[in-house]
Amino acid sequence: MNVRAIRGAIQIDENSVSSIHSGAKELLSELMRVNELSLDSIISVILTATPDLTADFPAVGAREIGFGSIPLLCASEIDVPGALPRVIRVMLHCTTEKTAQEVAHVYLRGAISLRRDLAQ
């Protein structure tokens, strides 16, 4: 088994509890699906939100889909002028048989523009 870090991001529609939770759940679920991960393979998760997302922590949404026993950390992204608004980013650490080149990073909705070279 290898330890890998997998990146991803999603742009959500609004600064609301439901939008933040559903965005975090969608992003993490898709990361797990495309990389064939189970909850047992996840070591830790760092979630960040742009400064305009303040209604709740993305980690709350993660816990709603089974991440309750996984170490989660939320942080705020740097407030860069002109940066894409309403974005939740993730760095997920896991164990996997995949090589670094086989790992799929996931960028959803408007966040595709952040990494067109990696987007699905």
C-alpha positions in Angstrom: 0.0 0.0 0.0 1.1 3.6 -0.8 0.2 6.7 1.1 -1.2 9.3 -1.3 -2.6 12.8 -1.1 -5.6 13.5 -3.4 -6.8 17.0 -4.3 -10.1 18.4 -5.3 -12.4 21.4 -5.3 -16.0 22.3 -5.9 -17.7 25.7 -6.4 -21.0 25.9 -4.6 -24.0 28.2 -5.3 -24.3 30.1 -2.1 -23.0 30.7 1.4 -25.6 28.5 3.2 -25.4 25.6 5.6 -27.1 23.3 3.1 -24.9 24.4 0.2 -21.7 24.0 2.1 -22.7 20.5 3.5 -23.9 19.2 0.1 -20.9 20.6 -1.7 -18.5 18.9 0.7 -20.4 15.6 0.5 -20.5 15.7 -3.3 -16.8 16.4 -3.6 -15.7 13.8 -1.1 -18.1 11.2 -2.5 -16.7 11.7 -6.0 -13.1 11.6 -4.8 -13.8 8.2 -3.1 -15.7 6.9 -6.1 -13.2 7.6 -8.8 -10.3 6.5 -6.7 -12.0 3.4 -5.4 -11.5 4.3 -1.8 -13.2 3.1 1.3 -13.6 5.0 4.6 -11.0 2.6 6.1 -8.4 3.8 3.6 -8.7 7.5 4.5 -6.0 8.8 6.9 -7.1 12.4 7.2 -8.8 15.2 5.3 -8.0 18.9 5.1 -10.9 21.1 3.9 -10.6 24.7 3.0 -13.2 27.3 2.1 -12.9 30.6 0.4 -13.4 33.6 2.8 -17.0 34.1 1.5 -18.1 30.7 2.9 -18.9 31.3 6.6 -22.3 29.6 7.2 -20.7 26.4 8.5 -17.7 24.1 8.4 -17.4 21.7 5.4 -16.3 19.0 7.8 -19.9 18.8 9.1 -21.0 17.7 5.7 -18.2 15.1 5.7 -19.3 13.7 9.0 -22.8 13.2 7.5 -21.4 10.7 5.0 -19.4 8.6 7.5 -16.2 10.7 8.1 -16.9 10.9 11.8 -13.9 8.9 13.0 -11.5 10.4 10.4 -9.4 13.4 11.5 -10.8 16.4 9.7 -9.4 20.0 9.6 -11.1 23.1 8.2 -9.2 26.3 7.2 -9.8 29.4 5.3 -8.2 30.0 1.9 -6.1 33.1 1.3 -8.3 36.0 0.2 -6.6 36.6 -3.2 -8.2 39.4 -5.3 -10.0 38.0 -8.2 -10.0 34.4 -7.0 -12.9 32.1 -7.8 -15.6 32.6 -5.1 -17.5 30.0 -3.1 -15.0 27.2 -3.4 -14.4 24.3 -1.1 -11.1 22.6 -1.6 -9.9 19.3 -0.2 -6.6 17.4 0.4 -7.4 13.8 1.3 -4.7 11.5 2.6 -5.2 7.8 2.1 -3.7 4.4 1.5 -4.1 2.9 -1.9 -2.6 0.5 -4.4 -2.7 3.3 -7.0 0.5 5.0 -8.2 0.8 8.8 -8.0 0.0 8.9 -11.8 -3.1 6.7 -11.4 -4.7 8.9 -8.6 -7.6 11.0 -9.9 -7.9 14.5 -8.6 -11.5 15.8 -8.8 -12.6 19.4 -9.7 -16.3 19.9 -10.0 -18.7 22.6 -11.3 -17.0 26.0 -11.6 -13.8 24.7 -9.8 -12.9 22.9 -13.1 -11.3 26.3 -14.1 -8.8 25.9 -11.2 -7.1 22.9 -12.7 -8.2 22.2 -16.3 -5.1 19.9 -16.5 -6.5 17.6 -13.8 -10.3 18.0 -14.1 -12.4 15.0 -14.9 
